[in-house]
Amino acid sequence: MRSSADNPTTAQARLAQSIAPYVELPNPGSDAQSAPPSVTTVRNAHRGTGAWSVTVAAQYAEGSVRYYTVPVAADAAGSSFAVTGAPGVVAGPARAEAPKSAYGVTVPDGGLSSAVGEFLAAYLTGAGEVDRYLAPGASLTRDRP
């Protein structure tokens, strides 16, 4: 359980305070690693009856990404889960080789290539608005990975 005086409103801090209400939350040490702002599941593998291995990617504030595998157990109904061991650092997935493009024409740098790049960045990342690139009254739902 991780909690600190820096953020006493998190669920973990509230749980720690409910277990020991008269114990103050600790101040983080100068060498304490901050929690990653983004953790995403990248793979899971069935290891037997009710046992799974889940690989997650943790992206840290400075931009680095580390991959961990976490052993997980599920009850027979699949309605509750528990982490059964410490996470282990693993190598990240290998990069897939991109196939050669079927298109032989490139768009030169300029207004068109800039607009296409901005639209794709907004559409694919969800950061930004795509409405400005669509015809009036048209809508486009974002595809979620």
RONUFI-312620 format. One record per atom (N, C-alpha, C): chain; atom name; x, y, z. Coordinates in nm, 3 decimals, decimal comma, always signed. Layout:
N
(r "A"; "CA"; (X; Y; Z))
...
REM end
This chain:
145
(r "A"; "N"; (+0,085; -0,115; +0,000))
(r "A"; "CA"; (+0,000; +0,000; +0,000))
(r "A"; "C"; (+0,090; +0,123; +0,000))
(r "A"; "N"; (+0,067; +0,215; -0,094))
(r "A"; "CA"; (+0,148; +0,336; -0,103))
(r "A"; "C"; (+0,060; +0,456; -0,072))
(r "A"; "N"; (+0,103; +0,536; +0,024))
(r "A"; "CA"; (+0,034; +0,661; +0,055))
(r "A"; "C"; (+0,134; +0,755; +0,117))
(r "A"; "N"; (+0,109; +0,885; +0,104))
(r "A"; "CA"; (+0,200; +0,982; +0,163))
(r "A"; "C"; (+0,122; +1,107; +0,201))
(r "A"; "N"; (+0,187; +1,191; +0,279))
(r "A"; "CA"; (+0,126; +1,316; +0,323))
(r "A"; "C"; (+0,106; +1,412; +0,206))
(r "A"; "N"; (+0,175; +1,387; +0,094))
(r "A"; "CA"; (+0,160; +1,472; -0,024))
(r "A"; "C"; (+0,020; +1,468; -0,082))
(r "A"; "N"; (-0,048; +1,352; -0,072))
(r "A"; "CA"; (-0,181; +1,338; -0,131))
(r "A"; "C"; (-0,269; +1,255; -0,039))
(r "A"; "N"; (-0,323; +1,316; +0,066))
(r "A"; "CA"; (-0,401; +1,240; +0,163))
(r "A"; "C"; (-0,542; +1,205; +0,118))
(r "A"; "N"; (-0,582; +1,246; -0,002))
(r "A"; "CA"; (-0,719; +1,220; -0,047))
(r "A"; "C"; (-0,730; +1,097; -0,137))
(r "A"; "N"; (-0,618; +1,031; -0,167))
(r "A"; "CA"; (-0,627; +0,913; -0,253))
(r "A"; "C"; (-0,696; +0,799; -0,179))
(r "A"; "N"; (-0,745; +0,704; -0,255))
(r "A"; "CA"; (-0,813; +0,589; -0,195))
(r "A"; "C"; (-0,719; +0,512; -0,103))
(r "A"; "N"; (-0,593; +0,497; -0,142))
(r "A"; "CA"; (-0,497; +0,424; -0,060))
(r "A"; "C"; (-0,469; +0,499; +0,071))
(r "A"; "N"; (-0,457; +0,632; +0,063))
(r "A"; "CA"; (-0,433; +0,710; +0,184))
(r "A"; "C"; (-0,553; +0,702; +0,277))
(r "A"; "N"; (-0,674; +0,709; +0,222))
(r "A"; "CA"; (-0,795; +0,699; +0,306))
(r "A"; "C"; (-0,804; +0,561; +0,371))
(r "A"; "N"; (-0,766; +0,456; +0,297))
(r "A"; "CA"; (-0,766; +0,321; +0,353))
(r "A"; "C"; (-0,665; +0,311; +0,467))
(r "A"; "N"; (-0,544; +0,363; +0,446))
(r "A"; "CA"; (-0,442; +0,359; +0,551))
(r "A"; "C"; (-0,490; +0,435; +0,674))
(r "A"; "N"; (-0,556; +0,549; +0,654))
(r "A"; "CA"; (-0,605; +0,627; +0,767))
(r "A"; "C"; (-0,721; +0,557; +0,838))
(r "A"; "N"; (-0,800; +0,480; +0,764))
(r "A"; "CA"; (-0,910; +0,407; +0,829))
(r "A"; "C"; (-0,857; +0,290; +0,911))
(r "A"; "N"; (-0,746; +0,231; +0,868))
(r "A"; "CA"; (-0,686; +0,120; +0,942))
(r "A"; "C"; (-0,616; +0,171; +1,068))
(r "A"; "N"; (-0,546; +0,284; +1,054))
(r "A"; "CA"; (-0,472; +0,342; +1,167))
(r "A"; "C"; (-0,500; +0,492; +1,171))
(r "A"; "N"; (-0,616; +0,532; +1,226))
(r "A"; "CA"; (-0,656; +0,673; +1,219))
(r "A"; "C"; (-0,564; +0,769; +1,294))
(r "A"; "N"; (-0,489; +0,722; +1,393))
(r "A"; "CA"; (-0,406; +0,812; +1,471))
(r "A"; "C"; (-0,261; +0,815; +1,424))
(r "A"; "N"; (-0,231; +0,743; +1,316))
(r "A"; "CA"; (-0,096; +0,742; +1,261))
(r "A"; "C"; (-0,095; +0,837; +1,142))
(r "A"; "N"; (+0,001; +0,930; +1,143))
(r "A"; "CA"; (+0,009; +1,027; +1,034))
(r "A"; "C"; (+0,071; +0,962; +0,911))
(r "A"; "N"; (+0,028; +1,009; +0,794))
(r "A"; "CA"; (+0,085; +0,959; +0,670))
(r "A"; "C"; (+0,229; +1,007; +0,660))
(r "A"; "N"; (+0,318; +0,923; +0,607))
(r "A"; "CA"; (+0,460; +0,961; +0,601))
(r "A"; "C"; (+0,486; +1,064; +0,492))
(r "A"; "N"; (+0,590; +1,144; +0,512))
(r "A"; "CA"; (+0,637; +1,232; +0,405))
(r "A"; "C"; (+0,724; +1,148; +0,313))
(r "A"; "N"; (+0,712; +1,167; +0,182))
(r "A"; "CA"; (+0,793; +1,085; +0,090))
(r "A"; "C"; (+0,941; +1,117; +0,107))
(r "A"; "N"; (+1,024; +1,014; +0,095))
(r "A"; "CA"; (+1,168; +1,032; +0,104))
(r "A"; "C"; (+1,221; +1,104; -0,019))
(r "A"; "N"; (+1,338; +1,161; -0,007))
(r "A"; "CA"; (+1,396; +1,236; -0,119))
(r "A"; "C"; (+1,426; +1,146; -0,238))
(r "A"; "N"; (+1,448; +1,016; -0,213))
(r "A"; "CA"; (+1,478; +0,924; -0,322))
(r "A"; "C"; (+1,358; +0,838; -0,361))
(r "A"; "N"; (+1,239; +0,873; -0,310))
(r "A"; "CA"; (+1,119; +0,794; -0,341))
(r "A"; "C"; (+1,080; +0,812; -0,487))
(r "A"; "N"; (+1,043; +0,704; -0,549))
(r "A"; "CA"; (+1,000; +0,708; -0,688))
(r "A"; "C"; (+0,852; +0,744; -0,691))
(r "A"; "N"; (+0,817; +0,840; -0,775))
(r "A"; "CA"; (+0,677; +0,880; -0,784))
(r "A"; "C"; (+0,596; +0,773; -0,857))
(r "A"; "N"; (+0,467; +0,773; -0,832))
(r "A"; "CA"; (+0,379; +0,677; -0,899))
(r "A"; "C"; (+0,371; +0,712; -1,047))
(r "A"; "N"; (+0,365; +0,612; -1,134))
(r "A"; "CA"; (+0,355; +0,641; -1,277))
(r "A"; "C"; (+0,220; +0,704; -1,309))
(r "A"; "N"; (+0,218; +0,807; -1,395))
(r "A"; "CA"; (+0,090; +0,869; -1,430))
(r "A"; "C"; (+0,004; +0,783; -1,522))
(r "A"; "N"; (+0,066; +0,683; -1,587))
(r "A"; "CA"; (-0,009; +0,600; -1,681))
(r "A"; "C"; (+0,036; +0,455; -1,669))
(r "A"; "N"; (-0,061; +0,366; -1,647))
(r "A"; "CA"; (-0,033; +0,222; -1,645))
(r "A"; "C"; (-0,135; +0,156; -1,738))
(r "A"; "N"; (-0,086; +0,079; -1,834))
(r "A"; "CA"; (-0,172; +0,018; -1,935))
(r "A"; "C"; (-0,141; -0,131; -1,947))
(r "A"; "N"; (-0,245; -0,212; -1,953))
(r "A"; "CA"; (-0,227; -0,355; -1,975))
(r "A"; "C"; (-0,188; -0,378; -2,120))
(r "A"; "N"; (-0,081; -0,454; -2,142))
(r "A"; "CA"; (-0,037; -0,481; -2,280))
(r "A"; "C"; (-0,052; -0,628; -2,318))
(r "A"; "N"; (-0,065; -0,717; -2,219))
(r "A"; "CA"; (-0,077; -0,859; -2,251))
(r "A"; "C"; (-0,127; -0,934; -2,127))
(r "A"; "N"; (-0,200; -1,041; -2,150))
(r "A"; "CA"; (-0,233; -1,131; -2,040))
(r "A"; "C"; (-0,223; -1,273; -2,092))
(r "A"; "N"; (-0,183; -1,362; -2,004))
(r "A"; "CA"; (-0,166; -1,502; -2,043))
(r "A"; "C"; (-0,224; -1,591; -1,935))
(r "A"; "N"; (-0,305; -1,687; -1,977))
(r "A"; "CA"; (-0,366; -1,783; -1,885))
(r "A"; "C"; (-0,259; -1,882; -1,842))
(r "A"; "N"; (-0,242; -1,903; -1,711))
(r "A"; "CA"; (-0,137; -1,990; -1,659))
(r "A"; "C"; (-0,191; -2,116; -1,592))
(r "A"; "N"; (-0,318; -2,136; -1,597))
(r "A"; "CA"; (-0,378; -2,253; -1,532))
(r "A"; "C"; (-0,513; -2,215; -1,475))
(r "A"; "N"; (-0,572; -2,304; -1,398))
(r "A"; "CA"; (-0,704; -2,280; -1,343))
(r "A"; "C"; (-0,702; -2,158; -1,251))
(r "A"; "N"; (-0,765; -2,052; -1,295))
(r "A"; "CA"; (-0,775; -1,930; -1,216))
(r "A"; "C"; (-0,648; -1,849; -1,204))
(r "A"; "N"; (-0,543; -1,886; -1,275))
(r "A"; "CA"; (-0,416; -1,814; -1,265))
(r "A"; "C"; (-0,383; -1,744; -1,397))
(r "A"; "N"; (-0,341; -1,620; -1,386))
(r "A"; "CA"; (-0,308; -1,538; -1,502))
(r "A"; "C"; (-0,177; -1,465; -1,478))
(r "A"; "N"; (-0,112; -1,429; -1,585))
(r "A"; "CA"; (+0,004; -1,342; -1,581))
(r "A"; "C"; (-0,032; -1,220; -1,665))
(r "A"; "N"; (-0,031; -1,103; -1,603))
(r "A"; "CA"; (-0,070; -0,980; -1,671))
(r "A"; "C"; (+0,054; -0,893; -1,686))
(r "A"; "N"; (+0,082; -0,848; -1,808))
(r "A"; "CA"; (+0,195; -0,759; -1,834))
(r "A"; "C"; (+0,141; -0,619; -1,851))
(r "A"; "N"; (+0,199; -0,524; -1,777))
(r "A"; "CA"; (+0,157; -0,384; -1,784))
(r "A"; "C"; (+0,274; -0,297; -1,824))
(r "A"; "N"; (+0,243; -0,186; -1,889))
(r "A"; "CA"; (+0,342; -0,084; -1,923))
(r "A"; "C"; (+0,317; +0,034; -1,832))
(r "A"; "N"; (+0,419; +0,076; -1,759))
(r "A"; "CA"; (+0,409; +0,191; -1,670))
(r "A"; "C"; (+0,491; +0,304; -1,730))
(r "A"; "N"; (+0,424; +0,415; -1,762))
(r "A"; "CA"; (+0,495; +0,531; -1,817))
(r "A"; "C"; (+0,514; +0,632; -1,705))
(r "A"; "N"; (+0,637; +0,672; -1,681))
(r "A"; "CA"; (+0,671; +0,763; -1,573))
(r "A"; "C"; (+0,676; +0,907; -1,623))
(r "A"; "N"; (+0,674; +1,001; -1,530))
(r "A"; "CA"; (+0,667; +1,144; -1,563))
(r "A"; "C"; (+0,780; +1,189; -1,653))
(r "A"; "N"; (+0,900; +1,132; -1,636))
(r "A"; "CA"; (+1,013; +1,176; -1,719))
(r "A"; "C"; (+1,009; +1,115; -1,859))
(r "A"; "N"; (+0,908; +1,032; -1,888))
(r "A"; "CA"; (+0,890; +0,976; -2,021))
(r "A"; "C"; (+0,933; +0,832; -2,038))
(r "A"; "N"; (+1,004; +0,777; -1,941))
(r "A"; "CA"; (+1,047; +0,638; -1,956))
(r "A"; "C"; (+0,929; +0,543; -1,939))
(r "A"; "N"; (+0,938; +0,428; -2,004))
(r "A"; "CA"; (+0,835; +0,325; -1,994))
(r "A"; "C"; (+0,902; +0,197; -1,946))
(r "A"; "N"; (+0,844; +0,136; -1,843))
(r "A"; "CA"; (+0,894; +0,008; -1,792))
(r "A"; "C"; (+0,780; -0,092; -1,797))
(r "A"; "N"; (+0,816; -0,217; -1,820))
(r "A"; "CA"; (+0,717; -0,323; -1,831))
(r "A"; "C"; (+0,730; -0,418; -1,712))
(r "A"; "N"; (+0,616; -0,457; -1,658))
(r "A"; "CA"; (+0,613; -0,547; -1,543))
(r "A"; "C"; (+0,514; -0,659; -1,571))
(r "A"; "N"; (+0,543; -0,777; -1,519))
(r "A"; "CA"; (+0,448; -0,886; -1,524))
(r "A"; "C"; (+0,398; -0,909; -1,381))
(r "A"; "N"; (+0,267; -0,925; -1,368))
(r "A"; "CA"; (+0,203; -0,937; -1,237))
(r "A"; "C"; (+0,124; -1,067; -1,234))
(r "A"; "N"; (+0,151; -1,155; -1,135))
(r "A"; "CA"; (+0,072; -1,278; -1,122))
(r "A"; "C"; (-0,063; -1,247; -1,057))
(r "A"; "N"; (-0,171; -1,296; -1,119))
(r "A"; "CA"; (-0,306; -1,268; -1,072))
(r "A"; "C"; (-0,384; -1,399; -1,063))
(r "A"; "N"; (-0,468; -1,408; -0,960))
(r "A"; "CA"; (-0,557; -1,524; -0,945))
(r "A"; "C"; (-0,701; -1,474; -0,946))
(r "A"; "N"; (-0,789; -1,555; -1,003))
(r "A"; "CA"; (-0,932; -1,522; -1,009))
(r "A"; "C"; (-1,011; -1,632; -0,941))
(r "A"; "N"; (-1,125; -1,594; -0,882))
(r "A"; "CA"; (-1,209; -1,698; -0,823))
(r "A"; "C"; (-1,281; -1,774; -0,934))
(r "A"; "N"; (-1,350; -1,881; -0,899))
(r "A"; "CA"; (-1,414; -1,967; -0,999))
(r "A"; "C"; (-1,516; -1,893; -1,084))
(r "A"; "N"; (-1,583; -1,794; -1,026))
(r "A"; "CA"; (-1,684; -1,718; -1,101))
(r "A"; "C"; (-1,622; -1,608; -1,186))
(r "A"; "N"; (-1,495; -1,577; -1,160))
(r "A"; "CA"; (-1,431; -1,470; -1,235))
(r "A"; "C"; (-1,476; -1,332; -1,191))
(r "A"; "N"; (-1,531; -1,322; -1,071))
(r "A"; "CA"; (-1,583; -1,194; -1,026))
(r "A"; "C"; (-1,489; -1,121; -0,932))
(r "A"; "N"; (-1,388; -1,190; -0,878))
(r "A"; "CA"; (-1,291; -1,120; -0,793))
(r "A"; "C"; (-1,151; -1,169; -0,829))
(r "A"; "N"; (-1,056; -1,078; -0,813))
(r "A"; "CA"; (-0,919; -1,104; -0,852))
(r "A"; "C"; (-0,825; -1,064; -0,741))
(r "A"; "N"; (-0,709; -1,127; -0,736))
(r "A"; "CA"; (-0,608; -1,092; -0,637))
(r "A"; "C"; (-0,470; -1,103; -0,699))
(r "A"; "N"; (-0,383; -1,010; -0,666))
(r "A"; "CA"; (-0,244; -1,017; -0,707))
(r "A"; "C"; (-0,176; -1,115; -0,612))
(r "A"; "N"; (-0,111; -1,216; -0,666))
(r "A"; "CA"; (-0,057; -1,324; -0,583))
(r "A"; "C"; (+0,094; -1,316; -0,561))
(r "A"; "N"; (+0,158; -1,217; -0,617))
(r "A"; "CA"; (+0,302; -1,204; -0,598))
(r "A"; "C"; (+0,349; -1,066; -0,638))
(r "A"; "N"; (+0,475; -1,040; -0,615))
(r "A"; "CA"; (+0,533; -0,910; -0,650))
(r "A"; "C"; (+0,547; -0,897; -0,801))
(r "A"; "N"; (+0,529; -0,776; -0,854))
(r "A"; "CA"; (+0,552; -0,755; -0,997))
(r "A"; "C"; (+0,699; -0,779; -1,032))
(r "A"; "N"; (+0,722; -0,831; -1,149))
(r "A"; "CA"; (+0,859; -0,853; -1,197))
(r "A"; "C"; (+0,885; -0,771; -1,321))
(r "A"; "N"; (+1,002; -0,710; -1,329))
(r "A"; "CA"; (+1,039; -0,631; -1,446))
(r "A"; "C"; (+1,066; -0,726; -1,562))
(r "A"; "N"; (+1,010; -0,697; -1,679))
(r "A"; "CA"; (+1,031; -0,778; -1,799))
(r "A"; "C"; (+1,067; -0,686; -1,915))
(r "A"; "N"; (+1,119; -0,744; -2,020))
(r "A"; "CA"; (+1,152; -0,667; -2,141))
(r "A"; "C"; (+1,023; -0,626; -2,211))
(r "A"; "N"; (+1,027; -0,512; -2,275))
(r "A"; "CA"; (+0,912; -0,465; -2,350))
(r "A"; "C"; (+0,893; -0,547; -2,476))
(r "A"; "N"; (+0,776; -0,534; -2,537))
(r "A"; "CA"; (+0,751; -0,609; -2,660))
(r "A"; "C"; (+0,842; -0,561; -2,773))
(r "A"; "N"; (+0,874; -0,652; -2,862))
(r "A"; "CA"; (+0,957; -0,618; -2,977))
(r "A"; "C"; (+0,876; -0,533; -3,074))
(r "A"; "N"; (+0,944; -0,447; -3,145))
(r "A"; "CA"; (+0,876; -0,364; -3,244))
(r "A"; "C"; (+0,840; -0,447; -3,366))
(r "A"; "N"; (+0,720; -0,425; -3,414))
(r "A"; "CA"; (+0,677; -0,493; -3,536))
(r "A"; "C"; (+0,736; -0,419; -3,656))
(r "A"; "N"; (+0,772; -0,494; -3,756))
(r "A"; "CA"; (+0,825; -0,432; -3,877))
(r "A"; "C"; (+0,708; -0,385; -3,962))
(r "A"; "N"; (+0,710; -0,259; -3,999))
(r "A"; "CA"; (+0,602; -0,202; -4,078))
(r "A"; "C"; (+0,615; -0,247; -4,223))
(r "A"; "N"; (+0,503; -0,286; -4,283))
(r "A"; "CA"; (+0,511; -0,326; -4,424))
(r "A"; "C"; (+0,536; -0,205; -4,512))
(r "A"; "N"; (+0,590; -0,228; -4,629))
(r "A"; "CA"; (+0,615; -0,121; -4,724))
(r "A"; "C"; (+0,481; -0,063; -4,769))
(r "A"; "N"; (+0,475; +0,067; -4,779))
(r "A"; "CA"; (+0,353; +0,137; -4,816))
(r "A"; "C"; (+0,312; +0,102; -4,959))
(r "A"; "N"; (+0,183; +0,084; -4,979))
(r "A"; "CA"; (+0,130; +0,057; -5,112))
(r "A"; "C"; (+0,117; +0,184; -5,194))
(r "A"; "N"; (+0,132; +0,299; -5,128))
(r "A"; "CA"; (+0,117; +0,427; -5,197))
(r "A"; "C"; (+0,252; +0,477; -5,244))
(r "A"; "N"; (+0,260; +0,518; -5,370))
(r "A"; "CA"; (+0,385; +0,564; -5,428))
(r "A"; "C"; (+0,398; +0,714; -5,434))
(r "A"; "N"; (+0,294; +0,787; -5,396))
(r "A"; "CA"; (+0,297; +0,933; -5,404))
(r "A"; "C"; (+0,307; +0,989; -5,263))
(r "A"; "N"; (+0,396; +1,083; -5,243))
(r "A"; "CA"; (+0,406; +1,149; -5,114))
(r "A"; "C"; (+0,350; +1,290; -5,124))
(r "A"; "N"; (+0,299; +1,342; -5,015))
(r "A"; "CA"; (+0,245; +1,477; -5,011))
(r "A"; "C"; (+0,356; +1,568; -4,961))
(r "A"; "N"; (+0,387; +1,673; -5,036))
(r "A"; "CA"; (+0,496; +1,761; -4,993))
(r "A"; "C"; (+0,457; +1,838; -4,866))
(r "A"; "N"; (+0,559; +1,883; -4,793))
(r "A"; "CA"; (+0,533; +1,963; -4,674))
(r "A"; "C"; (+0,456; +2,088; -4,712))
(r "A"; "N"; (+0,360; +2,123; -4,628))
(r "A"; "CA"; (+0,279; +2,242; -4,656))
(r "A"; "C"; (+0,149; +2,235; -4,580))
(r "A"; "N"; (+0,052; +2,311; -4,624))
(r "A"; "CA"; (-0,077; +2,321; -4,556))
(r "A"; "C"; (-0,153; +2,189; -4,552))
(r "A"; "N"; (-0,156; +2,114; -4,663))
(r "A"; "CA"; (-0,229; +1,988; -4,668))
(r "A"; "C"; (-0,169; +1,885; -4,574))
(r "A"; "N"; (-0,038; +1,866; -4,581))
(r "A"; "CA"; (+0,025; +1,766; -4,495))
(r "A"; "C"; (+0,014; +1,807; -4,348))
(r "A"; "N"; (+0,019; +1,935; -4,320))
(r "A"; "CA"; (+0,004; +1,983; -4,183))
(r "A"; "C"; (-0,136; +1,955; -4,131))
(r "A"; "N"; (-0,239; +1,983; -4,213))
(r "A"; "CA"; (-0,378; +1,960; -4,171))
(r "A"; "C"; (-0,405; +1,811; -4,149))
(r "A"; "N"; (-0,353; +1,727; -4,237))
(r "A"; "CA"; (-0,371; +1,582; -4,222))
(r "A"; "C"; (-0,302; +1,534; -4,094))
(r "A"; "N"; (-0,183; +1,582; -4,068))
(r "A"; "CA"; (-0,111; +1,545; -3,947))
(r "A"; "C"; (-0,184; +1,588; -3,821))
(r "A"; "N"; (-0,239; +1,709; -3,821))
(r "A"; "CA"; (-0,313; +1,758; -3,705))
(r "A"; "C"; (-0,442; +1,678; -3,684))
(r "A"; "N"; (-0,512; +1,647; -3,793))
(r "A"; "CA"; (-0,634; +1,567; -3,782))
(r "A"; "C"; (-0,603; +1,429; -3,725))
(r "A"; "N"; (-0,501; +1,362; -3,780))
(r "A"; "CA"; (-0,467; +1,228; -3,732))
(r "A"; "C"; (-0,421; +1,230; -3,586))
(r "A"; "N"; (-0,345; +1,331; -3,549))
(r "A"; "CA"; (-0,301; +1,342; -3,409))
(r "A"; "C"; (-0,423; +1,358; -3,317))
(r "A"; "N"; (-0,518; +1,443; -3,355))
(r "A"; "CA"; (-0,638; +1,464; -3,272))
(r "A"; "C"; (-0,724; +1,338; -3,270))
(r "A"; "N"; (-0,741; +1,274; -3,384))
(r "A"; "CA"; (-0,829; +1,157; -3,392))
(r "A"; "C"; (-0,770; +1,035; -3,322))
(r "A"; "N"; (-0,642; +1,008; -3,346))
(r "A"; "CA"; (-0,582; +0,886; -3,294))
(r "A"; "C"; (-0,544; +0,894; -3,147))
(r "A"; "N"; (-0,509; +1,012; -3,098))
(r "A"; "CA"; (-0,468; +1,025; -2,958))
(r "A"; "C"; (-0,581; +1,072; -2,868))
(r "A"; "N"; (-0,686; +1,131; -2,927))
(r "A"; "CA"; (-0,794; +1,184; -2,846))
(r "A"; "C"; (-0,759; +1,318; -2,784))
(r "A"; "N"; (-0,643; +1,372; -2,818))
(r "A"; "CA"; (-0,600; +1,502; -2,765))
(r "A"; "C"; (-0,628; +1,607; -2,871))
(r "A"; "N"; (-0,735; +1,679; -2,856))
(r "A"; "CA"; (-0,771; +1,782; -2,953))
(r "A"; "C"; (-0,907; +1,753; -3,014))
(r "A"; "N"; (-0,952; +1,848; -3,092))
(r "A"; "CA"; (-1,084; +1,838; -3,154))
(r "A"; "C"; (-1,072; +1,802; -3,302))
(r "A"; "N"; (-1,155; +1,709; -3,347))
(r "A"; "CA"; (-1,157; +1,672; -3,488))
(r "A"; "C"; (-1,267; +1,746; -3,563))
(r "A"; "N"; (-1,358; +1,812; -3,489))
(r "A"; "CA"; (-1,473; +1,878; -3,553))
(r "A"; "C"; (-1,432; +1,982; -3,656))
(r "A"; "N"; (-1,322; +2,050; -3,632))
(r "A"; "CA"; (-1,281; +2,156; -3,726))
(r "A"; "C"; (-1,241; +2,100; -3,863))
(r "A"; "N"; (-1,215; +1,971; -3,871))
(r "A"; "CA"; (-1,173; +1,909; -3,997))
(r "A"; "C"; (-1,289; +1,840; -4,069))
(r "A"; "N"; (-1,408; +1,840; -4,010))
(r "A"; "CA"; (-1,523; +1,770; -4,067))
(r "A"; "C"; (-1,620; +1,868; -4,131))
(r "A"; "N"; (-1,700; +1,816; -4,223))
(r "A"; "CA"; (-1,804; +1,896; -4,287))
(r "A"; "C"; (-1,909; +1,932; -4,182))
(r "A"; "N"; (-1,977; +2,047; -4,198))
(r "A"; "CA"; (-2,080; +2,085; -4,102))
(r "A"; "C"; (-2,187; +1,976; -4,090))
(r "A"; "N"; (-2,221; +1,941; -3,967))
(r "A"; "CA"; (-2,322; +1,840; -3,940))
(r "A"; "C"; (-2,267; +1,698; -3,938))
(r "A"; "N"; (-2,144; +1,678; -3,982))
(r "A"; "CA"; (-2,086; +1,543; -3,983))
(r "A"; "C"; (-2,030; +1,512; -3,844))
(r "A"; "N"; (-2,033; +1,385; -3,808))
(r "A"; "CA"; (-1,974; +1,343; -3,682))
(r "A"; "C"; (-1,886; +1,224; -3,707))
(r "A"; "N"; (-1,792; +1,205; -3,616))
(r "A"; "CA"; (-1,696; +1,098; -3,630))
(r "A"; "C"; (-1,668; +1,045; -3,490))
(r "A"; "N"; (-1,695; +0,916; -3,468))
(r "A"; "CA"; (-1,667; +0,859; -3,337))
(r "A"; "C"; (-1,524; +0,811; -3,334))
(r "A"; "N"; (-1,460; +0,830; -3,221))
(r "A"; "CA"; (-1,320; +0,790; -3,208))
(r "A"; "C"; (-1,314; +0,640; -3,188))
(r "A"; "N"; (-1,216; +0,578; -3,251))
(r "A"; "CA"; (-1,191; +0,436; -3,236))
(r "A"; "C"; (-1,104; +0,417; -3,113))
(r "A"; "N"; (-1,148; +0,333; -3,021))
(r "A"; "CA"; (-1,070; +0,307; -2,899))
(r "A"; "C"; (-0,995; +0,177; -2,914))
(r "A"; "N"; (-0,862; +0,178; -2,883))
(r "A"; "CA"; (-0,784; +0,054; -2,896))
(r "A"; "C"; (-0,823; -0,048; -2,793))
REM end
